[in-house]
Amino acid sequence: MTGERLAVATANAGKLREIRAILAGLDLELVGLAELPPVALPEEGDDYAANAVAKARAVARASGIAAVADDSGLEVDALGGAPGPRSARYGGPGLDDAGRVARLLEALAGVPRAGRGARFVCVAALAEPGGSARTARGECAGRILVAPRGSGGFGYDPVFWLEELGAAMSELPAALKSRVSHRGRAFGVLRETVAAAQKRAKTSSGAG
């Protein structure tokens, strides 16, 4: 991996902010879709890795620089693992984060605490303009609350309870969330891949 910029294949400001925080310290400028030429992202299917790789490759090819992307989802035990890779589209078109959370709580009405287990899943991908790609997966276990809490984060964070921390994901300080969240874990592994690629590029350049 070469160059001083790394594209982030998202238009979600909250997600871009988190990825920038997780990858902070690398000798790279992270640029979101708003800072790049327009690119049409592929439609997402039902596989986290395939979705993440497709988005990263599309942006890398369109921008001419390496790109990272992720596909994340909430898997709820009582819903058979749904909404999963379709979490961002859960409840149908037109719903915002609050609307999707409300739809989720409606679907779980009457389900006792013991049956509200869930996990966040993230697969992060790094793609080069030539098409090569690498992925990393992260998971975070918890349960679904009966009502939203906190004011931080985005998506389903306000109803995702972390037993070991005694807090909702939306109540965590940003630095702590970057360490324990599914996205933090996936991009934490991918960060090592990016750093190693940078080191190889610098070594190769120096050798020449």
trRosetta pair geometry for C-beta under 8 A, 3 or more apart (Angstrom, degrees):
i j d omega theta_ij theta_ji phi_ij phi_ji
1 66 5.1 8 -141 -55 106 161
1 126 7.6 -47 -82 165 140 128
1 128 6.7 -138 -99 -93 76 103
1 194 6.4 -51 59 -143 163 63
1 197 3.5 55 18 138 105 133
1 198 6.2 -40 81 -62 104 58
1 201 6.1 -92 76 -37 48 136
2 201 4.6 169 -86 -147 80 144
3 6 7.7 141 97 -65 109 60
3 28 8.0 55 106 -126 76 96
3 65 5.3 -154 134 -136 166 100
3 66 6.6 174 50 9 128 96
4 27 7.3 -69 -133 141 76 82
4 28 6.4 176 -176 -126 44 54
4 29 6.0 37 140 10 84 98
5 28 6.6 117 -129 -169 16 83
5 29 4.8 -34 -107 68 73 95
5 30 7.7 147 -161 -92 64 19
5 31 5.6 1 -167 -2 114 119
5 65 5.1 -17 88 -169 98 163
6 23 7.6 -103 79 154 149 157
6 26 7.8 10 -2 108 146 137
6 28 4.6 26 -7 169 113 138
6 29 7.2 166 23 77 69 43
6 30 5.3 -29 72 -104 95 66
6 31 7.3 159 76 21 42 74
6 65 6.8 -147 -108 143 29 115
6 66 5.6 -32 -124 87 78 96
6 67 7.0 146 -178 -107 65 32
6 68 6.4 25 164 -4 112 102
6 194 7.3 11 -107 -142 154 135
7 30 7.9 122 -124 -159 11 58
7 31 5.6 -39 -109 72 58 90
7 32 7.9 109 -162 -119 65 14
7 33 7.9 70 -173 -78 101 54
7 36 5.9 42 -128 -72 119 149
7 59 5.0 -158 123 147 138 119
7 60 6.7 -174 49 -83 128 55
7 63 4.9 123 -60 50 152 167
7 65 5.5 128 -20 84 103 104
7 66 7.0 -178 25 98 83 42
7 67 3.9 -31 74 -106 105 90
7 68 7.3 174 88 23 56 59
8 16 5.6 125 108 -124 144 85
8 19 5.5 144 -136 97 138 149
8 20 7.6 -72 -46 -58 160 79
8 30 5.4 39 -31 -179 119 101
8 31 6.8 179 15 80 84 35
8 32 5.1 -37 68 -98 105 60
8 33 7.5 -95 88 -30 67 68
8 67 7.2 178 -77 -159 17 77
8 68 5.7 -17 -112 66 64 90
8 69 7.5 137 -169 -85 49 53
9 33 6.7 61 -146 -64 40 104
9 41 6.8 125 -180 -107 109 118
9 55 4.4 150 132 151 148 102
9 56 5.6 -137 -3 -88 143 48
9 58 7.2 98 -130 67 138 93
9 59 4.2 -151 -92 -15 105 150
9 67 5.4 68 -43 168 102 121
9 68 6.8 -150 10 93 88 39
9 69 3.6 -23 54 -89 125 105
10 15 4.8 -89 159 94 161 128
10 16 5.5 -163 85 -62 114 85
10 19 7.4 138 26 0 137 144
10 32 6.4 -62 74 -143 70 98
10 33 6.5 -147 81 -12 23 111
10 69 7.0 146 -45 -131 84 73
10 70 7.7 -11 -57 37 126 83
11 32 7.0 117 -106 167 40 112
11 33 4.8 -56 -75 54 79 134
11 34 6.6 106 -129 -46 80 87
12 15 3.9 53 91 17 117 114
12 16 6.4 168 86 -15 60 84
12 154 7.3 171 178 108 116 159
13 16 5.7 -55 -144 38 31 112
13 17 6.3 35 156 -23 64 106
13 32 8.0 17 -105 -135 54 171
14 17 5.7 -54 -151 33 29 113
14 18 6.6 27 153 -16 63 105
14 153 7.1 76 -171 -176 135 37
14 154 3.8 107 97 -13 173 144
14 155 7.7 -160 93 -14 146 88
15 18 5.7 -56 -151 36 33 110
15 19 6.3 29 155 -17 68 107
15 70 7.5 -151 -170 53 125 117
15 154 7.4 -89 -44 59 71 139
15 183 7.5 -139 -141 -136 84 159
16 19 5.9 -56 -145 38 30 108
16 20 6.3 33 156 -20 65 107
16 30 7.7 164 -168 135 86 118
16 32 4.6 -8 -123 -90 144 130
17 20 5.9 -55 -149 36 28 112
17 21 6.5 27 153 -19 62 107
18 21 5.7 -57 -152 35 32 111
18 22 6.3 29 154 -18 67 107
18 174 7.6 -146 -106 -157 73 95
18 177 7.3 -77 -127 115 113 115
18 178 6.5 -179 -160 -95 81 87
18 181 7.7 -48 -165 67 138 152
18 183 5.9 45 133 112 137 143
18 184 7.5 -96 177 -68 109 79
19 22 5.7 -53 -144 37 34 110
19 23 6.1 9 163 2 68 113
19 30 6.9 -173 115 -175 101 152
19 68 7.0 174 -168 99 137 130
19 70 7.6 -170 -87 -5 124 126
19 183 7.3 -87 -76 167 75 120
19 187 6.0 -158 -129 -117 76 162
20 23 6.4 -70 -140 52 25 94
20 24 6.5 55 153 -63 62 86
20 30 5.1 -165 -103 69 84 146
21 24 5.6 -22 -153 -21 32 118
21 174 6.1 -114 -136 157 169 114
21 175 7.5 -132 175 -95 128 55
21 178 5.2 -114 117 -89 116 143
22 178 5.0 -170 -82 -158 79 108
22 183 7.2 -132 -45 132 154 89
22 184 5.6 -164 -104 -125 123 64
22 187 4.4 66 126 104 150 131
22 188 6.4 -102 -168 -66 112 66
22 191 6.6 -135 145 -59 90 130
23 26 5.3 -40 172 13 86 126
23 28 7.3 -44 151 65 121 120
23 30 6.3 111 82 -64 133 140
23 68 7.9 166 -61 24 153 164
23 187 6.5 -84 -52 167 91 119
23 191 5.6 -168 -109 -106 72 103
23 194 7.1 9 -138 58 114 160
26 191 6.9 -142 -53 -153 127 90
26 194 6.1 -7 -128 119 153 125
26 195 6.3 -122 -110 -82 104 82
26 198 7.0 174 -161 -30 100 158
27 198 6.6 136 49 -164 102 149
28 194 7.4 -63 -13 169 152 129
28 198 7.7 -117 -49 -87 109 135
31 35 4.2 -110 -169 85 103 132
31 36 6.0 119 129 -52 118 95
32 35 5.6 93 58 13 63 99
32 36 7.4 -135 109 -3 35 100
33 36 5.6 -70 -145 41 38 108
33 39 7.0 -117 -140 43 101 101
33 59 7.3 -94 -95 -118 89 126
36 39 6.7 -17 115 -6 120 114
36 59 7.1 57 113 -158 167 98
36 62 7.4 90 153 110 124 108
36 63 5.1 -47 -152 -99 129 119
37 62 6.4 -141 80 156 104 102
37 63 6.8 171 35 -98 92 67
39 58 6.0 141 163 143 121 97
39 59 5.6 135 96 -105 163 63
39 62 3.9 140 -105 86 123 172
39 63 7.2 -60 -49 -42 143 85
40 58 7.3 -96 85 -179 55 135
41 55 5.4 10 -150 -123 108 88
41 58 5.9 142 -123 87 51 152
41 59 7.5 -1 -96 -53 87 94
42 54 4.5 -71 50 154 142 124
42 55 6.6 -128 37 -74 90 58
42 58 5.8 -174 -19 -51 93 145
44 51 4.5 35 -139 -128 94 122
44 54 7.9 172 -103 67 60 133
44 71 6.8 153 -139 -126 126 126
44 85 6.7 -157 157 160 114 104
44 86 7.8 162 109 -98 116 60
44 88 7.8 62 49 52 159 122
44 89 7.9 -178 67 -17 121 128
45 50 6.1 -21 55 95 118 128
45 51 6.2 -156 43 -70 68 95
45 85 7.1 3 106 129 47 146
46 84 7.2 32 -155 118 81 128
46 85 5.1 149 -148 57 40 139
46 86 7.1 -22 -104 -39 75 98
47 50 3.9 52 88 20 118 113
47 51 6.3 168 84 -16 60 86
47 85 6.5 -1 0 -79 9 163
48 51 6.0 -66 -152 37 25 110
48 52 6.3 19 159 -16 66 110
48 71 4.5 -176 -153 92 64 112
48 72 7.4 56 -136 -87 114 23
48 73 6.6 -120 -87 5 109 113
48 85 5.5 -143 -67 -96 67 106
48 121 6.2 -101 -77 128 158 114
48 122 7.4 175 -167 -161 135 21
48 123 4.0 124 136 10 110 123
48 137 7.6 89 106 -116 138 101
49 52 5.9 -57 -145 38 30 108
49 53 6.1 24 160 -14 66 110
49 71 7.5 -125 -48 45 15 124
49 123 4.7 -98 -80 166 61 162
49 125 7.2 115 -156 -69 61 116
49 135 5.3 26 -138 -148 99 168
49 137 7.6 -48 -75 -75 100 106
50 53 6.1 -57 -143 41 27 107
50 54 6.1 29 159 -21 63 111
51 54 5.9 -59 -147 35 26 111
51 55 6.5 21 159 -15 63 108
51 71 3.8 83 90 -81 120 156
51 85 6.3 158 -14 -160 148 120
51 123 7.7 114 60 67 89 118
52 55 6.1 -60 -151 37 28 107
52 56 6.3 23 156 -15 65 110
52 69 5.0 172 -161 102 66 93
52 70 5.3 -9 -119 -139 116 27
52 71 4.3 -122 -54 -1 84 94
52 123 4.8 -141 -4 104 149 95
52 124 6.3 -160 -164 -139 146 16
52 125 3.9 147 136 -9 102 116
52 135 6.4 107 91 -121 132 110
53 56 5.8 -58 -144 40 30 109
53 57 6.0 27 160 -17 67 110
53 69 7.7 -171 -67 65 12 118
53 125 4.6 -164 -81 -134 54 159
53 127 6.6 115 -155 -68 63 120
53 133 4.8 99 -139 142 100 162
53 135 6.5 -60 -65 -68 100 117
54 57 6.0 -57 -144 39 26 108
54 58 6.3 28 158 -22 62 108
55 58 5.9 -56 -148 33 29 111
55 59 6.5 18 160 -10 64 109
55 69 3.7 174 97 -170 112 164
55 71 7.3 147 7 -57 132 95
55 125 7.4 130 61 56 86 128
56 59 6.2 -64 -150 41 28 104
56 60 6.1 28 156 -20 66 112
56 67 4.8 174 -159 101 68 97
56 68 6.0 -21 -116 -145 115 19
56 69 3.9 -141 -59 13 79 108
56 125 4.3 -136 -6 104 147 109
56 126 6.5 -156 -166 -136 151 11
56 127 3.7 140 130 3 105 116
56 133 6.1 121 90 -126 129 119
57 60 5.7 -56 -140 38 30 111
57 61 6.1 27 163 -17 66 108
57 67 7.6 -163 -60 62 14 121
57 127 4.5 -130 -75 -164 58 162
57 131 6.0 36 -139 -132 115 59
57 133 6.2 -64 -64 -63 100 131
58 61 6.2 -60 -149 37 24 106
58 62 6.3 16 157 -13 62 114
59 62 5.8 -59 -141 42 31 107
59 63 5.7 9 167 -3 68 117
59 67 4.0 153 94 -145 109 166
59 69 6.8 142 18 -57 131 117
59 127 7.6 120 60 64 82 122
60 63 6.4 -67 -134 48 21 96
60 64 7.8 142 174 -34 52 4
60 65 6.8 -113 -138 86 65 39
60 66 5.9 -6 -121 -138 112 29
60 67 4.0 -135 -62 13 79 108
60 127 4.4 -133 -11 106 148 101
60 128 6.0 131 -176 140 147 13
60 129 4.8 -148 157 -83 92 48
60 131 7.9 173 93 -77 130 31
61 64 7.8 25 -175 -67 23 43
61 129 5.8 123 -95 -152 43 66
61 131 7.4 34 -71 -74 109 72
63 67 6.5 114 40 -64 131 118
63 129 7.7 -123 76 -94 68 103
64 129 5.4 22 -147 -106 36 145
65 129 6.7 38 -25 -53 7 112
66 126 6.5 8 177 -176 112 90
66 127 6.8 172 -155 88 67 45
66 128 5.3 -32 -103 -106 88 56
66 129 7.0 -90 -72 -25 47 74
67 126 7.5 169 88 -151 40 49
67 127 5.4 -14 62 60 86 92
68 124 6.4 1 -173 -178 106 100
68 125 6.6 163 -152 85 58 50
68 126 5.2 -22 -97 -97 83 69
68 127 7.7 162 -89 17 34 70
68 187 7.5 74 172 -122 145 101
68 190 6.7 112 -133 149 127 146
68 194 7.8 -37 -67 -73 129 131
69 124 7.3 170 89 -153 37 58
69 125 5.3 -11 60 57 82 99
69 127 7.5 0 11 5 104 112
70 122 5.4 -2 -177 -170 126 102
70 123 6.5 164 -153 84 72 44
70 124 4.4 -31 -95 -99 99 69
70 125 7.0 167 -88 13 45 72
70 183 6.3 81 150 -127 170 94
70 186 6.5 112 -126 104 124 143
70 187 7.2 -62 -69 -61 136 101
71 85 6.3 12 158 -138 121 92
71 122 7.3 163 82 -149 40 56
71 123 5.6 -4 55 56 86 93
72 87 7.0 -60 112 52 69 140
72 120 6.7 1 -175 -178 108 93
72 121 6.5 169 -152 89 60 53
72 122 4.2 -14 -100 -100 96 83
72 123 7.8 -176 -77 23 53 55
72 182 6.3 129 -137 102 112 128
72 183 6.2 -34 -85 -72 143 97
73 83 6.5 -133 -164 96 104 77
73 84 4.6 31 153 176 150 31
73 85 4.9 -84 -55 -77 149 30
73 86 7.2 49 -123 31 127 35
73 87 4.1 165 -137 -14 71 123
73 88 8.0 -93 -98 -15 75 77
73 120 7.5 171 89 -153 36 55
73 121 5.4 -10 59 58 81 97
74 83 6.2 42 66 46 86 88
74 84 7.5 -96 72 -62 41 22
74 87 4.9 113 21 -117 82 137
74 104 7.8 -4 98 -118 146 148
74 118 6.1 4 -178 178 92 125
74 119 7.7 167 -154 86 52 38
74 120 5.8 -30 -100 -100 67 67
74 121 7.9 173 -89 18 20 77
74 155 7.8 170 -36 154 121 117
74 156 4.9 9 -59 35 152 164
74 160 7.2 -127 -123 -84 123 124
75 81 4.6 -20 -157 -154 103 64
75 82 7.4 90 -136 30 57 9
75 83 8.0 -124 -94 54 42 41
75 84 5.3 45 -92 -87 85 72
75 118 6.3 163 85 -159 51 72
75 119 5.2 -10 58 59 101 84
75 120 7.8 171 18 -92 77 18
75 121 6.0 38 -10 -9 116 118
76 79 4.2 47 82 26 109 109
76 81 7.2 162 53 -122 46 9
76 82 6.4 -37 45 76 95 57
76 83 7.5 39 9 -2 106 59
76 104 7.3 161 -47 -157 155 108
76 108 7.2 -102 -180 -76 147 123
76 116 7.6 -38 -157 -161 100 56
76 117 7.7 142 -158 92 53 49
76 118 4.6 -22 -105 -104 62 107
76 144 6.2 9 -122 -32 115 137
77 80 7.9 46 180 -62 31 17
77 81 7.5 26 -105 -64 33 51
77 115 6.8 -140 93 -176 115 59
77 116 7.5 140 46 -179 104 11
77 117 4.3 34 -4 73 138 93
77 118 6.4 -125 -6 -75 79 52
78 108 6.0 98 80 -118 144 92
78 111 4.9 15 -133 -139 167 153
78 115 5.0 75 -80 153 116 98
78 116 6.4 -24 -13 -100 130 44
78 117 7.8 131 -25 44 82 66
79 82 4.1 -93 137 58 114 94
79 83 7.2 -14 121 -42 148 52
79 107 6.3 34 -90 140 123 133
79 108 7.5 -71 -47 -74 106 90
81 84 5.5 33 144 -63 86 116
82 86 7.5 -25 -149 58 84 108
82 90 7.8 131 165 -116 93 114
83 86 5.0 -106 171 83 94 81
83 87 4.4 132 91 -92 115 56
83 89 7.8 -172 175 66 133 64
83 90 3.9 -64 -102 -88 163 122
83 104 7.6 -87 -18 -94 116 104
84 87 6.5 -160 78 -43 20 88
84 121 7.7 -3 -142 42 64 130
86 89 5.0 -66 -173 57 82 102
86 90 6.1 118 123 -67 84 71
87 90 5.5 -18 -150 -26 36 119
87 100 7.6 86 173 174 66 142
87 155 7.4 40 142 -163 120 120
87 156 7.1 -75 -173 -20 124 129
88 100 7.9 -62 -146 -97 27 165
88 155 7.7 -60 -96 -118 75 111
89 92 7.5 16 168 -114 75 8
89 93 7.3 -18 -152 -76 89 59
90 95 7.5 -72 87 74 62 145
90 100 5.0 91 76 -148 102 108
90 103 6.3 177 134 89 97 134
90 104 6.9 33 135 -65 145 94
91 95 4.7 21 95 -10 125 164
91 99 6.3 -172 112 135 156 93
91 100 5.2 -159 13 -112 134 65
91 103 3.7 -169 -94 -20 128 176
91 104 7.9 -82 -52 -40 117 67
92 95 6.4 97 72 -14 67 113
94 99 7.7 -61 114 110 68 168
95 99 3.4 -142 -156 103 92 129
95 100 5.0 122 131 -55 129 74
95 103 6.7 -25 -138 -17 161 134
96 99 5.1 97 46 10 59 105
96 100 7.3 -121 102 -4 30 90
97 100 5.9 -60 -150 37 30 107
97 101 6.3 30 154 -18 66 107
97 154 5.9 -108 -104 -176 157 76
97 155 5.6 -114 -131 -96 112 25
97 156 7.8 -145 -162 -52 92 43
98 101 5.7 -54 -148 37 32 113
98 102 6.3 34 153 -20 65 106
99 102 5.6 -52 -147 35 31 112
99 103 6.4 33 153 -20 64 104
100 103 5.6 -51 -147 35 34 113
100 104 6.4 38 152 -21 64 103
100 155 7.7 -38 80 -155 136 60
100 156 7.3 -83 113 -72 111 86
101 104 5.6 -54 -151 34 32 113
101 105 6.4 29 154 -16 66 105
101 148 6.1 42 157 -73 148 116
101 156 6.1 157 -95 -116 89 63
101 158 6.4 11 -130 62 155 111
101 159 5.6 151 -152 -8 107 130
102 105 5.9 -54 -146 38 31 108
102 106 6.3 36 152 -22 64 106
103 106 5.6 -53 -150 34 31 115
103 107 6.5 32 152 -20 64 105
104 107 5.7 -56 -152 34 32 111
104 108 6.4 10 156 -3 66 111
104 144 7.0 -130 149 -150 117 141
104 156 6.9 39 3 -120 169 114
104 159 6.9 165 94 79 131 157
105 108 5.9 -67 -144 49 32 100
105 109 6.9 65 150 -61 63 77
105 144 7.7 -169 -94 162 67 119
105 146 6.9 95 -146 -167 109 42
105 147 7.2 62 -130 -93 149 43
105 159 6.7 -133 -69 -122 103 156
106 109 5.8 -16 -158 -26 35 113
108 111 4.6 -71 -170 27 77 128
108 116 6.3 73 -169 -115 137 99
108 144 5.9 -131 -95 103 178 143
111 115 4.7 -115 -178 92 97 118
111 116 5.6 127 118 -72 114 86
112 115 5.3 82 60 16 72 102
112 116 7.3 -132 104 -21 36 97
113 116 5.8 -62 -149 21 33 117
113 143 7.0 52 -169 156 71 152
114 117 7.9 -14 170 -31 39 95
116 143 4.6 79 105 -175 92 101
116 144 4.5 -118 180 50 107 84
116 145 7.9 128 151 -54 149 15
117 141 7.5 -16 -167 -169 94 96
117 142 7.9 163 -153 101 55 31
117 143 5.3 -52 -100 -101 39 88
118 141 7.7 156 91 -156 43 55
118 142 5.9 -25 71 77 85 73
118 143 5.8 122 19 -125 86 31
118 144 5.2 72 -13 -39 139 91
118 160 6.8 -106 89 -124 129 89
119 139 5.5 1 174 -171 124 103
119 140 6.4 157 -161 78 74 43
119 141 4.8 -33 -102 -102 95 60
119 142 7.0 134 -100 25 44 65
119 182 7.7 109 164 -77 79 130
120 139 6.8 159 83 -156 57 51
120 140 4.5 -1 52 55 103 100
120 142 7.4 21 -9 20 93 111
120 156 7.7 -178 -92 74 106 119
120 160 6.6 30 -46 -149 114 156
120 169 7.7 71 -32 -82 148 156
120 181 6.8 -36 91 -167 149 78
120 182 3.9 -139 115 -13 101 137
120 183 7.9 -55 144 -21 128 76
121 137 7.3 -19 -168 -166 88 97
121 138 7.6 158 -156 87 44 51
121 139 5.3 -11 -104 -105 69 83
121 182 5.8 -149 -121 -155 10 147
122 137 7.0 159 88 -154 53 51
122 138 4.9 -7 61 60 100 94
122 139 7.6 -175 23 -76 68 41
122 181 7.8 50 -8 139 142 87
122 182 4.0 138 -2 137 105 101
122 183 4.7 153 -88 -83 171 55
122 185 7.3 138 55 62 115 86
122 186 4.2 -123 104 -5 106 146
122 187 7.8 -40 129 -23 138 82
123 135 5.6 -1 -179 -172 101 119
123 136 7.2 164 -154 81 57 37
123 137 5.0 -22 -101 -99 77 78
123 138 8.0 173 -82 21 34 65
123 186 6.3 -164 -124 -140 19 143
124 135 6.7 155 82 -155 46 63
124 136 5.1 -13 58 59 96 89
124 137 7.8 -175 19 -81 69 30
124 138 7.4 25 -6 4 105 107
124 183 7.4 100 -62 -150 115 64
124 186 4.1 142 -6 140 107 111
124 187 4.9 136 -79 -75 168 67
124 189 7.6 155 53 64 121 92
124 190 4.6 -93 106 -27 128 148
125 133 5.5 0 -173 -174 109 115
125 134 7.0 159 -152 82 61 40
125 135 4.8 -25 -97 -97 77 82
125 190 7.8 -128 -86 -113 4 140
126 133 6.6 162 82 -152 48 63
126 134 5.1 -7 55 56 98 89
126 135 7.8 -171 19 -78 68 37
126 190 5.6 155 -34 -163 113 112
126 193 6.0 -172 21 106 151 130
126 194 6.3 -165 -112 -72 153 90
127 131 7.1 -33 -168 -155 104 22
127 132 7.0 163 -149 86 61 43
127 133 4.2 -19 -97 -97 83 96
128 131 6.9 -28 75 36 81 26
128 132 4.9 15 33 54 115 89
128 133 7.5 -148 14 -71 69 52
134 190 7.3 153 105 -127 102 86
134 193 5.5 -158 103 -168 147 156
135 190 7.8 -45 -163 -89 27 109
136 186 4.9 147 106 -165 92 67
136 187 7.3 151 77 -77 128 22
136 188 8.0 -140 137 65 148 55
136 189 3.7 179 -158 88 145 120
136 190 4.4 -145 19 -53 134 82
136 193 7.1 -159 -42 -10 125 133
137 186 5.8 -39 -159 -109 14 101
137 189 7.9 -6 40 42 38 151
138 181 7.6 64 132 118 134 56
138 182 4.5 148 111 -170 96 54
138 183 6.6 -177 72 -64 137 8
138 184 6.9 -168 168 70 163 48
138 185 3.0 148 -141 86 125 99
138 186 3.3 -117 1 -42 109 74
138 187 7.5 -54 -10 5 144 56
138 188 7.3 92 -85 30 139 97
138 189 7.1 -178 -61 6 100 115
139 182 5.5 2 -126 -115 20 100
139 185 7.1 -59 31 74 36 150
140 162 7.5 -44 169 -102 109 109
140 169 8.0 91 125 -96 145 123
140 180 6.4 93 -123 148 124 74
140 181 5.5 -57 -44 -152 158 38
140 182 4.3 -113 1 -49 102 79
140 185 7.0 166 -56 1 92 131
142 160 5.0 84 88 178 148 82
142 161 5.2 168 178 77 111 48
142 162 4.9 -63 -103 -86 119 51
142 163 6.7 175 -131 -11 65 77
142 169 7.4 -113 -28 -45 172 103
143 160 7.8 149 73 -153 27 51
143 161 5.2 -26 64 60 77 105
143 163 7.1 57 6 -49 105 101
144 159 5.4 18 -157 146 76 104
144 160 6.8 -32 -101 -97 56 52
144 161 7.3 158 -111 12 6 94
145 148 7.2 133 83 -90 128 22
145 149 6.3 -11 90 -5 177 109
145 158 7.8 -89 47 136 132 61
145 159 4.6 -136 46 -153 92 66
145 160 7.5 -94 -3 -33 94 11
145 161 5.1 111 -56 -39 94 114
145 168 6.5 -38 -25 -97 142 116
147 159 7.4 -145 121 -107 13 96
148 158 3.6 15 -152 141 97 127
148 159 5.4 -64 -94 -60 62 84
148 168 7.8 101 -167 -162 52 166
148 170 7.4 15 -171 29 89 158
149 158 5.7 166 48 -169 43 75
149 159 7.5 122 16 -88 77 41
149 168 4.3 152 73 -6 112 149
149 170 6.3 162 93 64 65 116
149 171 6.2 -25 126 -45 105 118
150 153 7.1 43 118 24 127 109
150 157 7.3 -82 86 132 129 99
150 158 5.6 -159 61 -119 88 75
150 167 7.6 74 -63 180 137 92
150 168 4.9 -151 0 74 129 121
150 169 7.8 -157 62 78 156 44
150 170 3.3 157 94 107 127 99
150 171 3.8 -127 -90 -63 133 74
151 170 6.6 140 33 161 13 112
152 157 7.0 -87 101 134 69 145
152 170 4.8 159 64 -173 67 62
152 171 6.6 147 32 -85 111 17
152 172 6.9 -124 83 56 142 55
152 174 7.4 -139 -166 -67 137 74
152 177 7.7 -150 130 -40 131 151
153 157 3.1 -100 125 122 146 174
153 158 7.0 -175 74 -47 117 64
153 169 5.5 76 -82 123 167 92
153 170 4.2 -113 35 -105 120 66
153 172 7.5 59 -50 45 117 90
153 177 6.8 -170 -83 -131 103 158
154 157 6.1 71 48 6 24 125
156 159 5.8 -67 -175 52 77 95
156 160 5.5 79 127 -37 93 112
156 169 7.8 53 105 47 67 139
157 160 5.8 -67 -136 31 30 111
157 168 6.8 101 158 151 67 97
157 169 4.0 -113 -148 95 79 110
157 170 4.0 118 130 -63 103 83
158 168 6.0 27 -156 157 34 145
158 169 7.6 -85 -47 62 21 84
158 170 4.3 10 -85 -13 58 154
159 168 7.0 -18 -85 -142 8 125
160 168 6.2 109 69 -160 52 78
160 169 4.4 11 78 -4 110 120
160 170 7.8 118 44 -15 84 83
161 167 7.6 -175 -146 106 64 23
161 168 5.5 -49 -93 -96 60 66
161 169 8.0 -115 -76 -18 18 73
162 165 4.3 19 105 36 120 107
162 166 7.5 -48 90 8 77 20
162 167 5.9 -7 52 66 102 66
162 168 7.3 138 8 -127 81 17
162 169 6.5 103 -28 -67 110 68
162 172 7.7 34 19 -58 144 125
162 180 7.1 54 -137 138 156 140
163 166 7.3 20 -173 -68 31 49
165 172 7.0 8 148 -92 156 110
165 176 7.8 127 -134 160 146 132
165 180 7.2 98 -46 135 141 175
167 171 4.3 -126 -175 81 109 123
167 172 5.9 130 112 -65 135 76
168 171 4.7 93 57 0 78 105
168 172 7.8 -131 95 -20 48 82
169 172 6.0 -43 -162 6 40 117
169 177 6.6 87 -169 -123 79 110
169 181 6.7 83 -145 -102 116 105
172 176 4.7 -124 -178 88 106 112
172 177 4.3 133 101 -62 127 91
172 180 7.3 -125 -146 51 161 122
173 176 4.8 82 61 12 85 105
173 177 6.9 -158 88 -8 40 89
174 177 5.7 -57 -146 37 30 112
174 178 6.4 35 156 -25 65 104
175 178 5.7 -52 -153 29 31 114
175 179 7.0 25 151 -16 61 104
176 179 5.8 -59 -157 34 37 109
176 180 6.3 -2 162 7 72 113
177 180 6.5 -76 -136 51 28 87
177 181 5.1 26 177 -31 73 121
177 184 6.6 172 137 -41 54 137
178 181 6.8 -33 -105 25 16 108
178 184 4.4 143 179 -111 39 122
179 184 5.5 -71 -27 156 4 149
179 188 7.8 66 -131 -74 47 142
180 184 6.3 44 45 62 26 143
180 185 7.6 -1 -173 -47 20 100
181 184 4.3 99 54 5 82 104
181 185 6.9 -150 92 -5 44 85
182 185 5.9 -57 -148 36 28 108
182 186 6.3 22 157 -14 64 108
183 186 5.9 -56 -143 40 31 107
183 187 6.0 14 164 -2 68 113
184 187 6.4 -64 -137 49 23 98
184 188 5.8 35 157 -34 62 110
185 188 5.5 -49 -142 27 26 119
185 189 7.0 24 158 -14 59 99
186 189 6.2 -59 -162 34 31 105
186 190 6.4 22 147 -12 66 111
187 190 5.0 -53 -138 45 43 113
187 191 6.0 62 153 -37 68 94
188 191 5.6 -40 -150 19 29 119
188 192 7.5 31 150 -17 55 96
189 192 6.0 -52 -166 27 38 111
189 193 7.1 37 141 -16 65 103
190 193 5.2 -50 -156 34 45 117
190 194 6.4 46 147 -20 72 101
191 194 5.6 -52 -149 36 34 111
191 195 6.2 33 153 -19 66 107
192 195 5.7 -52 -143 38 31 112
192 196 6.3 33 155 -20 64 106
193 196 5.9 -55 -147 36 28 110
193 197 6.4 28 154 -19 63 107
194 197 5.7 -57 -149 36 30 111
194 198 6.4 33 152 -21 65 105
195 198 5.6 -52 -150 34 32 113
195 199 6.4 33 152 -21 64 105
196 199 5.6 -53 -150 34 33 113
196 200 6.5 33 153 -18 65 103
197 200 5.8 -52 -149 36 32 110
197 201 6.4 33 153 -21 65 106
198 201 5.7 -57 -149 35 31 111
198 202 6.3 27 156 -16 66 106
199 202 5.9 -56 -148 37 30 108
199 203 6.2 30 154 -19 65 108
200 203 5.7 -56 -146 37 30 112
200 204 6.2 30 156 -19 66 108
201 204 5.8 -55 -147 38 28 111
201 205 6.3 29 154 -19 63 108
202 205 5.6 -55 -146 38 31 112
202 206 6.2 31 155 -20 65 108
203 206 5.8 -57 -147 37 28 110
203 207 6.3 30 154 -23 64 107
204 207 5.7 -54 -147 32 30 112
204 208 6.7 28 155 -21 62 104
205 208 6.0 -57 -155 30 31 109
